[in-house]
Amino acid sequence: MRRLLVALMALLVGVAPSTATSPVRGGTLNYLLAVQPAMLVAFTTDGVRQISPKITEGLLTYDFDLTPRPSLATAWRVSEDGLTYVFTLRSGVNWHDGKPFTAADAAFSILLLKEVHPRGRITFANVASTDTPDDQTLILHLSKPAPYLLNALDAQESPIVPKHIYGSGKADTNPRNNAPIGTGPFRFVELVHGSHLILEGNPNYWDPGKPYLDRIVYRFVNDAAARSVALETGEVDLADGIIIPLSEIERISALPHITIERKGTIFNSGVKRLEFNLDNPILSDLHVRQAIAHAIDKKFIRDVVWYGHGQIVSGPISPDLAPFYVKDLPSYPFDLTKANELLDVAGYKRDASGVRFRLPHDFRPSSDGDKRTAEYVKQALAKIGIDITVRSQDFPSYVRRVYTDRDFAFTTNSMTNTFDPTVGVQRLYWSKNFKPGVPFSNGSHYRNDEVDRLLEAAAVENDTAPRKELLAKFEAIVVRELPDLNLISDDNFSILNKRVVDAVVDASGISGNFSSVYLVGHTK
């Protein structure tokens, strides 16, 4: 009767009754992923950003406008010259194995990220040394300013890992990578390869009373149709929108128990692209890359392959990074006649079957859209006499083939810009970031001294206007030299069951630590 009276009074005054609830303890949240990542800690790979922050934390978190907030660091200050960063670390924090977290762990992690992370080699390039005068103080000494650094300390970007686990041996082969120990609100329980991952609430978490959930179960479902069904039936509670067939989004979003969330995606902003292996003898010829560019209809890719999701781009910087986005870059208009002329100039004549040459093409197996893009590329390039074999593989095999073995000609992928071009874009074109074995770095093996100079100058420029000019000059060069062909910007969103509360509370979105997440009853 009380609820009825509240609803009636709300109706009489023209407002809806409040749906606010107090956090509910317990329950299992089912998280849908398309592929099992190669490892569960986000210091050498991108594909684990939705898992790692629940286990391993960063020094900071960020509001939606990227204002820093405390995490493992409770306070921080930067010197006027931008060369010294001092962090006060949280006391009373333990690793999941019971050992205390100290400044030595934080200092070790920063230097490890500088060595092995595909973006960390740029993010922390100017970190010359660290000091730890006591267990709760971390000091970073920089050789040059890094205007982006204070925004790079989120758990999904720069996880802090235990020195006593990673202090010896190679980090990328450490057995704890798939059974991690962190300081976060959830602890590793079980990984069944190709099936699921189970995390349980950390009873000794430093934030008293949290987490509210008993556990999180990640389900690896490689079939796109099965992923849609799992969301529709309520078998799973949330997913990144990119892993659902885009043909299904409109129908799924209309379901009464589903909501679409577009906040908390800034770290995922990026560009879908074709990346060329410049060590390939055919693709090392600029005329061939230009021909491929003219044979690709970007409008078709956006409107048909990606169902209208995204924005056509020419350069590598997403429109989401508004201060640095350049709208009127040179482009390669769809022109099959021009494409054929370029291949003739390059000396690749058609044989009796009409084929000029044959190439394999690998796509990143993260979404149905990546596969559809690769299939479109095969059809498009056949029209100019290039015979493409599309190769499909699981995610770890793809990463090994492209970034370790370098057994590829060109690949369809999508690279996040993150929150800043120096962190998210420089890694793809900086010659010093060509390092076989490090994923999502300079896979093209692109080398240009002027590009290196422009990128390095932008990385230490504190003034936005000259920094934008430097990056615009860089973009013009890479569009002309075509180490990759940028296609469309990403359209990022998350799909959540309405029983999930407070999953998106900051800039990390569903890649946050989920310490505040709780579940209410189904509303299907």
Secondary structure by P-SEA (a helix, b strand, c coil): caaaaaaaaaaaaccccccccccccbbbbbbbbccccccccccccccccccccccccccccccccccccccccccccccccccbbbbbccccccccccccccaaaaaaaaaaaaccccccccccccccccccccccbbbbbbcccccccccccccccbbbbbcccccccccccccccccccccccccccccccccbbbbbccccccccccccccbbbbbbbccaaaaaaaaaaccccccccccccccaaaaaaacccbbbbccccccccccccccccccccccccaaaaaaaaaaccaaaaacccccccbbbbccccccccccccccccccccccaaaaaaaaaaaccccccccccbbbbbbcccccaaaaaaaaaaaaaaaaacbbbbbbbbcaaaaaaacccccccccccccccccccccccccccccccccccccccccccccccaaaaaaaaaaaacccaaaaaaaaaaaaaaaaaaccccccbbbbcbbbbcccccccccccccccccccccccccccc
